[in-house]
């Protein structure tokens, strides 16, 4: 007989007395945990315990578990149905079960060896603990985060030799280990904890409708004995825990539904308690990994932009170009110690076909502009307007500027946003929509996009005279700002172009770096302190009329129109009750003709209406054109006293306007009785000639009235 066989026989003989197992083997893995049962022995076997061992156990009361013959270190208890802890070792005794339970957590290779469990001075068992690290799946530890009401699933991998073993889920709690479910148990889909075994390489655990009570540490493992085969009914089994899952259930501040629209944008602000203003914030999209939010700067994640405003204690989220796939659950939260607070947002994406697509508006600097906005009629919402920054994030109007923004009363799902005293900084892209406020969250569903382009008031010059064109530019385009930022390599150059600068059809008129260059009829001055680029043009001609652009590099273009008034004015006299035929020369062919009344020629553009040959307006005005003669004639019939005043003949081609001033003087024919009354009065200062016409004073008429033709 070999030595190995002899040792095996001796071991079996020592472990089997009167049919009972006096020693057993427990297997765990490095990093994992193990739970074993120490079975009670009958009183008759107490005397078989060696005297010296009983004496060494006197330090323990009741049940104990200890290492080596000297039983140090160890753990013991006299308590029933209560867990007792000693660092990584925990013991639980229940006499009704005829065994007590030992739980050892976070095993290491140093834990391997001989142990003893028993009842002080009555009985004991020898336990051999084997700790291995030859399994890639055993001893793993993960952290999972969940939210109230959520259902989560995680998997526990095992080696193939455990395919038919019973799988178990335990929980480490105040009473450290509590069995929750087993693969041998009948299970219902309504249960809180559901265990499903694939019997291949893993089993899954599902926890439904999570609440704060479910936070803690969970252990999943297999039931086994000292062998690799499934234990029998008489085996002294133990649990080898192969995976540890720490479940964190986070606290919810509130839950809000936000509605937005396909192809539009949405802006969300989450407010947190004052004491957490400086804490790190995060955004979570569709249960994905948490996205950290940088403090006081916008960070882009595809179409989602996030910002932590520490001064206000809010996180901002802006999502552009929405699609149906963007609908779902979002969370904005703040980290606090080992936990975090969050607000859950259910984003509902609806069709926005009834909202207008983007539109373009032109505003004259110094004047006002109106933007039309839609909003959902079914809700009582707050009107909102915001402006895109350089990162295309729509930000609220600053408090110092809000006084220039007004909203009209809404009708049929439409309201008007007005911007008064428009200035250079108002150019850009605006969004308007509806704002909804909750205690901890504000959302803005943006529905209408407006591209606002600015233009200078028209510049009007007379043929042969000079004109001054002033081009203001935004302060961020000054040379000093550019140099301070370190982003420019040379002096910032300003341009005046006829046609939009930096396009193939543009005509470069002058540049700011040409101030020492002699150019006929043109001079330039760039005042960097006033941010004003001024061009002086002399000896104006009709062909100088047109659209000009002030530009700084290729990032700033400001439109203005130069209108030319011809040097020769037309003066026409007629009588009240009669008619007047006014001939207007036009310089260019294929132009649109205007005839209107007003003190300034640009009134024709704002209030006048273009007319074509033989077109009648109000029954008294008509226009005929003699193309070959380069003349169009305006006839006014049934003249009235109030028709006296200043008019303008105008021609327009591609935004280029040329005007001719017309002075219409009306006289009233004096009757015979009027003449007799005049001559019967003695007025020595009068000559023998009789005044038969009386001029109608033009100053009695409103200057800005324009007769639409």
C-alpha positions as CSV (number, residue, x, y, z in Angstrom):
1,X,0.0,0.0,0.0
2,X,1.3,3.4,-0.9
3,X,2.0,6.2,1.5
4,X,-0.7,8.4,-0.1
5,X,-3.3,5.7,0.2
6,X,-2.3,5.2,3.9
7,X,-2.8,8.9,4.6
8,X,-6.2,8.9,2.9
9,X,-7.4,6.0,5.0
10,X,-6.2,7.6,8.2
11,X,-7.9,10.9,7.3
12,X,-11.2,9.1,6.6
13,X,-11.0,7.1,9.8
14,X,-10.4,10.2,11.9
15,X,-13.3,12.1,10.2
16,X,-15.8,9.3,10.5
17,X,-16.8,8.2,14.0
18,X,-20.2,6.6,14.7
19,X,-21.4,7.5,11.2
20,X,-20.9,11.3,11.7
21,X,-18.5,13.6,9.8
22,X,-16.1,15.1,12.2
23,X,-14.1,17.1,9.7
24,X,-14.9,18.7,6.3
25,X,-13.4,20.8,3.5
26,X,-14.5,24.2,2.4
27,X,-13.4,25.8,-0.9
28,X,-13.3,29.5,-1.6
29,X,-11.5,31.8,-4.0
30,X,-9.3,34.8,-3.5
31,X,-11.3,38.0,-3.3
32,X,-14.6,36.1,-2.8
33,X,-16.5,35.0,0.3
34,X,-17.6,31.7,1.7
35,X,-20.4,30.6,4.1
36,X,-20.2,27.2,5.9
37,X,-22.4,25.3,8.3
38,X,-21.0,23.7,11.4
39,X,-23.4,20.8,12.3
40,X,-24.2,20.0,15.9
41,X,-22.9,16.7,17.4
42,X,-24.7,14.5,19.9
43,X,-23.9,14.8,23.7
44,X,-22.4,11.3,23.6
45,X,-19.6,12.5,21.4
46,X,-18.6,15.3,23.8
47,X,-16.3,12.9,25.7
48,X,-14.3,12.3,22.5
49,X,-13.0,15.9,22.6
50,X,-9.5,15.9,23.9
51,X,-9.1,17.4,27.4
52,X,-6.4,19.8,26.4
53,X,-8.5,21.2,23.5
54,X,-11.5,21.6,25.8
55,X,-9.4,23.6,28.2
56,X,-8.1,25.8,25.4
57,X,-11.7,26.5,24.4
58,X,-12.6,27.9,27.8
59,X,-12.1,31.4,26.5
60,X,-15.2,30.9,24.3
61,X,-18.8,30.9,25.4
62,X,-21.3,28.9,23.4
63,X,-20.5,28.4,19.7
64,X,-17.1,29.3,18.2
65,X,-15.0,29.2,15.1
66,X,-11.3,29.6,15.3
67,X,-8.0,28.8,13.6
68,X,-5.4,26.2,14.6
69,X,-5.2,24.4,17.9
70,X,-4.7,27.5,19.9
71,X,-8.0,29.0,18.5
72,X,-6.5,32.4,17.7
73,X,-7.9,34.4,16.1
74,X,-11.5,33.3,16.5
75,X,-15.2,34.3,17.0
76,X,-17.8,33.0,19.4
77,X,-21.4,33.7,20.6
78,X,-23.9,32.7,23.2
79,X,-26.6,34.7,21.4
80,X,-29.4,33.0,19.4
81,X,-30.6,34.1,16.0
82,X,-28.3,37.1,15.9
83,X,-25.2,37.8,13.8
84,X,-22.0,38.4,15.6
85,X,-19.1,40.1,13.8
86,X,-15.3,40.1,14.2
87,X,-13.7,42.0,11.3
88,X,-14.2,39.7,8.3
89,X,-15.7,36.8,10.3
90,X,-19.4,36.6,11.2
91,X,-21.2,33.9,13.1
92,X,-24.9,33.1,13.4
93,X,-26.5,30.5,15.7
94,X,-30.0,29.0,15.6
95,X,-30.4,25.9,17.8
96,X,-33.6,25.0,16.0
97,X,-31.6,24.4,12.8
98,X,-29.1,22.1,14.6
99,X,-26.1,24.0,13.1
100,X,-24.6,27.4,13.2
101,X,-23.3,29.5,10.2
102,X,-19.9,31.0,9.7
103,X,-19.4,33.7,7.0
104,X,-15.9,34.8,5.9
105,X,-15.7,37.8,3.5
106,X,-12.9,39.0,1.2
107,X,-10.8,35.8,1.3
108,X,-7.1,35.9,0.6
109,X,-4.5,33.1,0.1
110,X,-3.4,33.7,3.7
111,X,-6.8,32.5,5.0
112,X,-6.2,29.0,3.8
113,X,-5.5,26.4,6.5
114,X,-7.0,24.5,9.4
115,X,-9.9,25.8,11.5
116,X,-12.1,24.4,14.3
117,X,-15.8,25.0,14.9
118,X,-17.8,23.7,17.8
119,X,-19.6,24.1,21.1
120,X,-17.4,25.0,24.1
121,X,-16.4,21.9,26.1
122,X,-18.9,19.7,24.3
123,X,-17.9,19.1,20.7
124,X,-15.9,20.4,17.8
125,X,-15.2,19.8,14.1
126,X,-12.1,20.3,12.0
127,X,-12.5,22.5,9.0
128,X,-10.0,22.7,6.1
129,X,-10.3,26.0,4.2
130,X,-8.9,26.0,0.7
131,X,-8.5,29.3,-1.1
132,X,-7.6,29.3,-4.8
133,X,-7.3,31.9,-7.5
134,X,-7.4,29.8,-10.6
135,X,-10.8,31.2,-11.8
136,X,-11.1,34.4,-13.8
137,X,-14.8,34.9,-12.8
138,X,-14.4,34.1,-9.1
139,X,-13.8,36.9,-6.6
140,X,-15.0,39.8,-8.8
141,X,-16.5,42.9,-7.3
142,X,-18.6,45.5,-9.1
143,X,-20.6,48.6,-8.3
144,X,-24.0,49.1,-9.8
145,X,-26.1,52.3,-9.6
146,X,-29.9,52.3,-9.7
147,X,-32.8,54.7,-9.2
148,X,-36.0,54.4,-7.3
149,X,-38.6,52.5,-9.4
150,X,-36.0,51.1,-11.8
151,X,-35.5,47.4,-12.6
152,X,-31.9,46.2,-13.0
153,X,-30.3,42.9,-14.1
154,X,-26.8,41.7,-13.5
155,X,-25.0,38.4,-14.3
156,X,-22.9,36.1,-12.2
157,X,-20.4,34.0,-14.2
158,X,-19.2,30.5,-13.0
159,X,-17.0,27.7,-14.1
160,X,-18.4,24.9,-16.3
161,X,-18.1,22.3,-13.5
162,X,-20.9,24.2,-11.6
163,X,-23.5,24.0,-14.4
164,X,-25.8,21.7,-12.4
165,X,-25.0,23.1,-8.9
166,X,-27.6,25.2,-7.1
167,X,-27.1,28.9,-7.6
168,X,-27.9,31.3,-4.8
169,X,-28.3,35.1,-4.2
170,X,-27.5,36.5,-0.7
171,X,-27.5,40.0,0.7
172,X,-25.1,41.5,3.2
173,X,-27.2,43.6,5.5
174,X,-27.3,44.6,9.2
175,X,-27.9,40.9,9.7
176,X,-24.9,40.3,7.5
177,X,-26.1,37.5,5.2
178,X,-29.6,36.9,4.1
179,X,-30.7,34.4,1.4
180,X,-32.9,36.0,-1.2
181,X,-33.4,33.4,-3.9
182,X,-32.1,30.1,-5.3
183,X,-32.2,28.4,-8.7
184,X,-34.0,25.5,-7.0
185,X,-36.9,27.7,-5.9
186,X,-40.1,28.2,-7.8
187,X,-40.1,31.8,-9.0
188,X,-42.8,34.3,-10.2
189,X,-42.3,37.3,-12.4
190,X,-43.9,39.4,-9.7
191,X,-41.2,38.7,-7.2
192,X,-38.8,41.4,-6.1
193,X,-35.7,39.2,-6.7
194,X,-35.6,36.8,-9.7
195,X,-32.8,34.4,-10.4
196,X,-32.5,32.7,-13.8
197,X,-29.8,30.1,-14.5
198,X,-28.6,29.5,-18.1
199,X,-26.7,26.4,-17.0
200,X,-24.0,27.3,-19.4
201,X,-21.6,29.9,-17.9
202,X,-23.6,32.4,-15.9
203,X,-26.9,33.1,-14.1
204,X,-28.7,36.4,-14.0
205,X,-30.3,38.2,-11.2
206,X,-33.1,40.7,-11.6
207,X,-34.2,43.2,-9.0
208,X,-37.6,44.8,-9.7
209,X,-39.0,48.2,-8.6
210,X,-36.0,49.3,-6.7
211,X,-36.5,51.4,-3.5
212,X,-34.0,52.9,-1.0
213,X,-34.2,49.7,1.1
214,X,-32.5,47.7,-1.7
215,X,-29.2,49.5,-1.4
216,X,-26.4,47.4,-0.1
217,X,-24.1,44.5,-1.0
218,X,-25.2,41.3,-2.8
219,X,-23.4,38.1,-3.2
220,X,-24.0,35.4,-5.8
221,X,-22.5,32.0,-5.6
222,X,-22.9,28.2,-5.9
223,X,-23.7,25.6,-3.3
224,X,-21.1,22.8,-3.1
225,X,-19.2,20.4,-0.8
226,X,-15.6,19.6,-0.8
227,X,-15.8,17.9,-4.2
228,X,-16.5,19.3,-7.7
229,X,-19.6,17.2,-8.2
230,X,-23.0,18.5,-7.1
231,X,-23.6,17.8,-3.3
232,X,-25.9,15.1,-2.2
233,X,-28.7,15.4,0.3
234,X,-26.4,14.2,3.1
235,X,-23.4,16.3,2.1
236,X,-22.2,19.0,4.5
237,X,-22.5,21.8,2.0
238,X,-21.1,25.3,1.9
239,X,-21.6,28.4,-0.3
240,X,-18.8,29.7,-2.5
241,X,-19.6,33.3,-3.4
242,X,-18.1,34.1,-6.7
243,X,-19.2,37.7,-7.2
244,X,-20.0,40.7,-5.0
245,X,-22.3,43.5,-6.3
246,X,-22.6,46.8,-4.4
247,X,-25.9,48.3,-5.3
248,X,-26.3,52.1,-4.9
249,X,-29.8,53.4,-4.9
250,X,-29.7,57.1,-5.4
251,X,-32.1,59.7,-4.2
252,X,-34.4,61.5,-6.5
253,X,-35.2,65.2,-6.0
254,X,-38.2,65.2,-8.4
255,X,-39.5,63.7,-11.7
256,X,-40.6,66.0,-14.5
257,X,-41.9,65.4,-18.1
258,X,-40.6,67.8,-20.7
259,X,-42.1,68.1,-24.2
260,X,-40.1,69.2,-27.2
261,X,-40.4,68.9,-31.0
262,X,-38.6,67.1,-33.8
263,X,-36.0,69.2,-35.6
264,X,-36.2,71.9,-32.8
265,X,-34.2,72.4,-29.6
266,X,-34.8,72.2,-25.9
267,X,-33.1,74.0,-23.0
268,X,-33.3,72.5,-19.5
269,X,-32.1,73.9,-16.1
270,X,-31.8,71.7,-13.0
271,X,-31.7,73.5,-9.7
272,X,-30.0,71.9,-6.7
273,X,-29.9,72.7,-2.9
274,X,-27.8,75.7,-2.0
275,X,-25.3,73.6,0.0
276,X,-24.3,71.6,-3.1
277,X,-23.6,74.6,-5.5
278,X,-19.9,73.8,-5.6
279,X,-20.3,70.0,-5.8
280,X,-19.6,68.1,-9.1
281,X,-22.6,67.7,-11.3
282,X,-23.4,65.1,-13.9
283,X,-25.9,64.3,-16.7
284,X,-27.1,60.8,-17.5
285,X,-28.7,60.0,-20.9
286,X,-30.9,56.9,-21.3
287,X,-29.3,55.0,-18.4
288,X,-25.8,55.3,-19.9
289,X,-22.7,56.2,-18.0
290,X,-22.8,59.5,-16.1
291,X,-21.4,62.4,-18.1
292,X,-19.5,64.9,-15.8
293,X,-20.5,68.5,-16.2
294,X,-17.6,71.0,-16.2
295,X,-18.0,74.0,-13.9
296,X,-18.7,77.3,-15.6
297,X,-18.0,76.2,-19.2
298,X,-20.0,74.5,-21.9
299,X,-19.0,71.0,-22.9
300,X,-20.4,69.3,-26.0
301,X,-21.3,65.7,-26.3
302,X,-22.6,65.3,-29.9
303,X,-25.8,67.4,-29.9
304,X,-26.0,67.6,-26.1
305,X,-24.3,70.6,-24.5
306,X,-23.9,70.8,-20.6
307,X,-22.9,73.5,-18.3
308,X,-22.5,73.8,-14.5
309,X,-23.4,77.3,-13.3
310,X,-21.9,77.3,-9.8
311,X,-23.0,80.8,-9.0
312,X,-26.6,80.0,-9.6
313,X,-26.4,76.4,-8.4
314,X,-27.9,75.0,-11.6
315,X,-26.9,72.5,-14.3
316,X,-27.8,73.6,-17.9
317,X,-28.6,71.2,-20.7
318,X,-29.1,72.2,-24.3
319,X,-30.1,69.6,-27.0
320,X,-30.4,70.8,-30.6
321,X,-31.8,69.2,-33.8
322,X,-34.0,66.8,-31.9
323,X,-35.0,63.5,-33.3
324,X,-37.5,60.9,-32.1
325,X,-34.6,58.8,-30.8
326,X,-33.8,61.6,-28.3
327,X,-37.0,60.8,-26.3
328,X,-36.5,58.9,-23.1
329,X,-35.2,59.3,-19.6
330,X,-32.5,61.8,-18.6
331,X,-31.1,62.5,-15.2
332,X,-29.2,65.6,-14.0
333,X,-27.6,65.1,-10.6
334,X,-25.0,66.3,-8.1
335,X,-22.5,64.1,-6.3
336,X,-22.6,64.1,-2.5
337,X,-20.1,62.0,-0.6
338,X,-20.7,58.3,-1.7
339,X,-24.1,59.1,-3.1
340,X,-25.8,61.6,-5.4
341,X,-29.1,63.5,-5.7
342,X,-30.8,63.7,-9.1
343,X,-33.8,65.0,-11.0
344,X,-35.3,62.6,-13.5
345,X,-36.5,64.0,-16.8
346,X,-38.8,62.2,-19.2
347,X,-38.3,63.9,-22.5
348,X,-41.2,63.5,-24.9
349,X,-40.5,64.3,-28.5
350,X,-43.6,65.3,-30.6
351,X,-44.2,66.3,-34.2
352,X,-43.7,70.0,-34.8
353,X,-45.1,70.2,-38.3
354,X,-47.5,73.1,-37.3
355,X,-44.5,75.2,-36.3
356,X,-42.8,77.3,-39.0
357,X,-39.3,76.5,-40.2
358,X,-36.5,79.0,-39.7
359,X,-37.0,82.5,-41.1
360,X,-34.8,85.5,-41.9
361,X,-35.4,89.0,-40.7
362,X,-33.6,92.3,-41.4
363,X,-33.5,95.1,-38.9
364,X,-32.2,98.6,-39.3
365,X,-29.8,99.7,-36.5
366,X,-31.5,102.0,-34.1
367,X,-35.0,100.9,-35.1
368,X,-37.2,98.0,-34.0
369,X,-37.9,94.5,-35.3
370,X,-40.6,91.9,-34.7
371,X,-40.2,88.2,-34.6
372,X,-43.2,85.8,-34.9
373,X,-43.2,82.8,-32.5
374,X,-45.4,79.7,-32.0
375,X,-46.2,77.9,-28.8
376,X,-48.4,75.0,-27.8
377,X,-52.0,76.4,-27.2
378,X,-52.9,73.6,-24.8
379,X,-50.6,74.8,-22.1
380,X,-50.3,78.0,-20.0
381,X,-46.7,78.7,-20.6
382,X,-44.3,81.6,-20.3
383,X,-43.1,83.3,-23.5
384,X,-39.3,82.9,-24.0
385,X,-36.7,84.2,-26.4
386,X,-33.0,83.4,-26.4
387,X,-30.0,83.9,-28.7
388,X,-27.4,81.5,-30.0
389,X,-23.8,82.0,-28.9
390,X,-20.7,81.1,-31.0
391,X,-21.1,77.4,-29.9
392,X,-24.7,77.5,-31.2
393,X,-26.2,77.2,-27.7
394,X,-29.3,79.3,-27.2
395,X,-28.7,81.4,-24.0
396,X,-31.2,83.6,-22.2
397,X,-31.2,87.3,-22.8
398,X,-29.1,89.1,-20.1
399,X,-31.1,91.0,-17.4
400,X,-29.5,94.3,-18.6
401,X,-30.9,93.8,-22.1
402,X,-34.3,92.4,-21.2
403,X,-35.9,95.9,-21.2
404,X,-35.5,96.1,-25.0
405,X,-37.4,92.8,-25.5
406,X,-41.2,92.8,-25.2
407,X,-43.8,90.2,-25.9
408,X,-47.2,90.8,-27.5
409,X,-50.4,89.2,-26.3
410,X,-50.7,85.7,-27.7
411,X,-53.5,84.7,-30.1
412,X,-54.2,81.3,-31.7
413,X,-50.8,79.9,-30.6
414,X,-48.8,82.8,-31.9
415,X,-47.1,85.7,-30.1
416,X,-44.7,88.4,-31.2
417,X,-41.3,89.2,-29.7
418,X,-40.2,92.8,-30.3
419,X,-36.6,94.1,-30.0
420,X,-36.3,97.9,-29.8
421,X,-33.3,100.1,-30.4
422,X,-31.5,97.4,-32.4
423,X,-27.7,97.6,-32.2
424,X,-24.7,95.7,-33.7
425,X,-24.7,93.1,-30.9
426,X,-28.3,92.1,-31.7
427,X,-27.3,90.4,-35.0
428,X,-27.4,86.6,-34.9
429,X,-29.7,83.6,-34.5
430,X,-32.7,83.8,-32.1
431,X,-35.0,81.0,-30.9
432,X,-38.4,81.6,-29.3
433,X,-40.7,79.2,-27.6
434,X,-42.4,78.4,-24.4
435,X,-41.0,78.1,-20.9
436,X,-42.3,75.8,-18.1
437,X,-41.2,76.2,-14.5
438,X,-41.2,73.7,-11.7
439,X,-39.7,73.9,-8.2
440,X,-36.4,72.3,-9.2
441,X,-36.5,72.4,-13.0
442,X,-37.1,74.9,-15.7
443,X,-37.5,73.8,-19.3
444,X,-37.8,75.8,-22.5
445,X,-39.2,74.1,-25.6
446,X,-37.9,76.1,-28.6
447,X,-40.1,76.2,-31.6
448,X,-39.0,79.0,-34.0
449,X,-35.6,79.9,-35.3
450,X,-34.9,83.4,-36.6
451,X,-31.8,84.6,-38.4
452,X,-31.6,88.4,-37.7
453,X,-29.4,90.4,-40.1
454,X,-28.6,94.0,-39.4
455,X,-28.4,96.9,-41.9
456,X,-27.4,100.5,-41.4
457,X,-29.9,103.2,-42.1
458,X,-29.7,104.3,-45.7
459,X,-27.0,106.8,-46.5
460,X,-28.3,109.5,-48.9
461,X,-26.1,111.7,-51.0
462,X,-26.6,114.2,-53.8
463,X,-25.0,114.0,-57.2
464,X,-21.8,115.9,-57.3
465,X,-21.6,116.3,-53.5
466,X,-19.8,114.1,-50.9
467,X,-21.0,111.6,-48.4
468,X,-19.7,110.1,-45.2
469,X,-20.2,106.3,-44.6
470,X,-19.7,105.3,-41.0
471,X,-19.1,101.6,-40.3
472,X,-19.3,100.6,-36.6
473,X,-17.8,97.2,-35.7
474,X,-18.2,95.0,-32.7
475,X,-15.5,95.4,-30.0
476,X,-14.3,91.8,-30.3
477,X,-13.0,92.7,-33.7
478,X,-10.7,95.5,-32.5
479,X,-7.0,95.2,-32.9
480,X,-6.4,95.4,-29.1
481,X,-8.8,92.5,-28.3
482,X,-7.3,90.5,-31.1
483,X,-3.7,91.0,-29.9
484,X,-4.7,90.3,-26.3
485,X,-6.2,87.0,-27.2
486,X,-3.1,86.1,-29.2
487,X,-5.2,85.0,-32.2
488,X,-4.1,87.5,-34.8
489,X,-0.8,87.8,-36.6
490,X,-1.2,91.2,-38.1
491,X,-3.3,94.4,-37.9
492,X,-7.0,93.8,-38.2
493,X,-8.2,95.2,-41.6
494,X,-11.6,96.7,-42.2
495,X,-13.2,96.8,-45.6
496,X,-15.8,98.7,-47.5
497,X,-17.1,96.8,-50.5
498,X,-19.8,97.3,-53.1
499,X,-21.4,93.9,-52.9
500,X,-20.8,91.5,-50.1
501,X,-17.1,91.5,-49.1
502,X,-15.1,88.3,-49.8
503,X,-17.5,87.1,-52.5
504,X,-16.5,86.9,-56.2
505,X,-18.8,89.7,-57.3
506,X,-17.7,92.2,-54.6
507,X,-16.0,95.4,-55.6
508,X,-13.4,96.4,-53.0
509,X,-13.9,100.2,-52.5
510,X,-11.2,100.8,-49.8
511,X,-9.4,99.1,-46.8
512,X,-8.5,100.6,-43.5
513,X,-4.8,100.0,-44.2
514,X,-5.0,102.2,-47.3
515,X,-5.4,105.4,-45.3
516,X,-2.1,106.7,-46.7
517,X,-2.9,105.6,-50.2
518,X,-4.1,108.2,-52.6
519,X,-7.5,107.1,-54.1
520,X,-9.5,109.5,-56.2
521,X,-12.7,110.6,-54.5
522,X,-12.2,108.3,-51.5
523,X,-10.6,108.6,-48.1
524,X,-10.7,106.4,-44.9
525,X,-10.2,106.7,-41.2
526,X,-10.2,103.9,-38.6
527,X,-10.9,105.0,-35.0
528,X,-10.1,101.9,-32.9
529,X,-11.1,103.7,-29.7
530,X,-14.6,104.4,-31.0
531,X,-14.7,101.1,-33.0
532,X,-15.7,103.2,-36.0
533,X,-14.4,102.8,-39.6
534,X,-15.3,105.9,-41.7
535,X,-15.2,106.3,-45.5
536,X,-15.6,109.6,-47.2
537,X,-16.7,109.6,-50.9
538,X,-16.7,112.8,-53.0
539,X,-18.1,113.8,-56.4
540,X,-20.9,111.4,-56.2
541,X,-22.4,110.0,-59.4
542,X,-25.6,108.1,-60.1
543,X,-23.6,104.8,-60.6
544,X,-22.4,105.1,-57.0
545,X,-25.8,104.1,-55.8
546,X,-26.1,100.6,-54.5
547,X,-25.6,98.1,-51.6
548,X,-22.4,98.3,-49.7
549,X,-20.9,96.1,-47.0
550,X,-18.7,97.1,-44.1
551,X,-16.6,94.1,-43.2
552,X,-13.9,93.0,-40.7
553,X,-12.1,90.0,-42.2
554,X,-14.6,87.4,-43.2
555,X,-16.5,87.2,-39.9
556,X,-18.3,90.5,-39.9
557,X,-20.4,92.0,-42.7
558,X,-22.8,95.0,-42.2
559,X,-25.1,96.0,-45.0
560,X,-25.9,99.6,-45.9
561,X,-27.5,101.3,-48.9
562,X,-26.2,104.4,-50.6
563,X,-29.0,106.3,-52.3
564,X,-28.2,109.0,-54.8
565,X,-30.4,112.1,-55.4
566,X,-29.9,113.7,-58.8
567,X,-28.7,117.2,-58.9
568,X,-31.5,118.7,-61.0
569,X,-34.9,118.8,-59.3
570,X,-38.2,119.0,-61.1
571,X,-40.5,121.9,-60.2
572,X,-44.1,121.7,-61.4
573,X,-47.0,124.1,-61.0
574,X,-50.6,123.3,-61.5
575,X,-54.1,124.4,-60.5
576,X,-56.4,122.9,-57.9
577,X,-59.1,120.9,-59.7
578,X,-56.9,120.4,-62.8
579,X,-54.3,117.7,-63.5
580,X,-50.5,117.5,-63.6
581,X,-48.2,115.5,-65.8
582,X,-44.8,115.1,-64.2
583,X,-42.0,113.8,-66.4
584,X,-39.2,111.8,-64.6
585,X,-36.0,110.9,-66.4
586,X,-34.5,107.5,-65.5
587,X,-30.8,106.8,-65.9
588,X,-30.9,103.0,-66.3
589,X,-32.9,100.6,-68.3
590,X,-34.8,97.6,-66.8
591,X,-35.5,99.3,-63.5
592,X,-38.5,99.4,-61.3
593,X,-40.2,102.9,-61.1
594,X,-41.6,104.6,-58.0
595,X,-43.4,107.8,-57.4
596,X,-44.2,108.8,-53.8
597,X,-44.4,111.6,-51.4
598,X,-42.3,112.3,-48.4
599,X,-39.7,114.6,-46.9
600,X,-36.9,111.9,-47.3
601,X,-36.4,109.7,-50.4
602,X,-36.0,106.5,-48.3
603,X,-39.7,106.8,-47.4
604,X,-40.4,105.6,-51.0
605,X,-38.8,102.3,-50.1
606,X,-40.6,101.9,-46.8
607,X,-44.0,103.1,-47.8
608,X,-44.1,103.5,-51.6
609,X,-45.5,100.8,-54.0
610,X,-43.9,100.0,-57.3
611,X,-46.0,100.9,-60.4
612,X,-45.9,99.7,-64.0
613,X,-47.1,101.3,-67.2
614,X,-50.8,102.4,-67.1
615,X,-51.1,101.2,-63.5
616,X,-53.7,103.3,-61.6
617,X,-53.7,103.8,-57.8
618,X,-56.7,105.4,-56.0
619,X,-58.1,106.4,-59.4
620,X,-56.2,109.7,-59.6
621,X,-52.6,108.5,-60.2
622,X,-51.2,106.8,-63.3
623,X,-47.8,106.1,-64.8
624,X,-46.8,105.7,-68.4
625,X,-43.3,104.9,-69.7
626,X,-41.6,106.0,-72.8
627,X,-38.7,103.6,-73.0
628,X,-37.0,105.1,-76.0
629,X,-37.0,108.6,-74.5
630,X,-35.7,107.4,-71.1
631,X,-38.7,109.1,-69.4
632,X,-41.7,107.9,-67.4
633,X,-44.6,110.2,-66.8
634,X,-46.8,110.4,-63.7
635,X,-50.2,111.9,-64.2
636,X,-52.3,113.2,-61.2
637,X,-55.9,114.1,-62.0
638,X,-58.5,116.0,-60.0
639,X,-55.8,117.9,-58.0
640,X,-56.6,119.0,-54.5
641,X,-55.0,121.6,-52.2
642,X,-53.4,118.9,-50.1
643,X,-51.6,117.4,-53.1
644,X,-49.1,120.3,-53.0
645,X,-45.6,119.2,-51.6
646,X,-42.4,117.3,-52.2
647,X,-42.4,114.1,-54.2
648,X,-39.8,111.7,-55.5
649,X,-39.3,110.0,-58.8
650,X,-37.3,106.8,-58.1
651,X,-35.8,104.0,-60.0
652,X,-34.4,100.8,-58.5
653,X,-32.2,98.0,-59.9
654,X,-30.9,95.2,-57.6
655,X,-31.2,97.3,-54.5
656,X,-29.7,100.4,-56.1
657,X,-31.9,103.5,-55.8
658,X,-31.6,106.8,-57.7
659,X,-34.0,109.6,-56.9
660,X,-35.1,112.8,-58.5
661,X,-36.8,115.4,-56.3
662,X,-40.1,116.8,-57.5
663,X,-41.7,120.0,-56.1
664,X,-45.4,120.2,-56.9
665,X,-46.9,123.7,-56.3
666,X,-50.6,124.1,-56.7
667,X,-52.5,127.4,-57.3
668,X,-56.1,128.3,-57.1
669,X,-57.8,130.3,-59.9
670,X,-59.4,133.4,-58.5
671,X,-63.1,134.2,-59.4
672,X,-64.3,137.6,-60.8
673,X,-65.9,138.5,-57.5
674,X,-62.6,137.8,-55.7
675,X,-60.9,140.1,-58.2
676,X,-63.4,142.9,-57.6
677,X,-63.0,142.7,-53.8
678,X,-59.3,143.0,-54.2
679,X,-59.3,146.0,-56.5
680,X,-62.0,147.9,-54.4
681,X,-59.6,148.0,-51.5
682,X,-57.1,150.9,-51.3
683,X,-53.7,149.4,-51.1
684,X,-51.1,152.0,-52.4
685,X,-48.3,149.5,-52.2
686,X,-49.9,147.3,-54.9
687,X,-49.0,147.6,-58.6
688,X,-51.6,147.8,-61.3
689,X,-51.1,144.2,-62.2
690,X,-53.6,141.8,-60.6
691,X,-52.4,138.7,-58.8
692,X,-54.6,136.0,-60.3
693,X,-53.0,132.9,-58.6
694,X,-52.5,132.1,-54.9
695,X,-49.7,129.7,-54.0
696,X,-50.8,126.9,-51.6
697,X,-48.3,126.6,-48.7
698,X,-46.7,123.2,-48.7
699,X,-45.8,123.4,-45.0
700,X,-49.4,122.7,-44.1
701,X,-49.1,119.1,-45.2
702,X,-47.5,116.2,-43.2
703,X,-43.8,115.6,-44.3
704,X,-43.9,111.8,-44.0
705,X,-47.0,111.0,-45.9
706,X,-46.3,108.9,-48.9
707,X,-48.8,108.4,-51.7
708,X,-48.7,104.7,-52.7
709,X,-48.8,104.3,-56.4
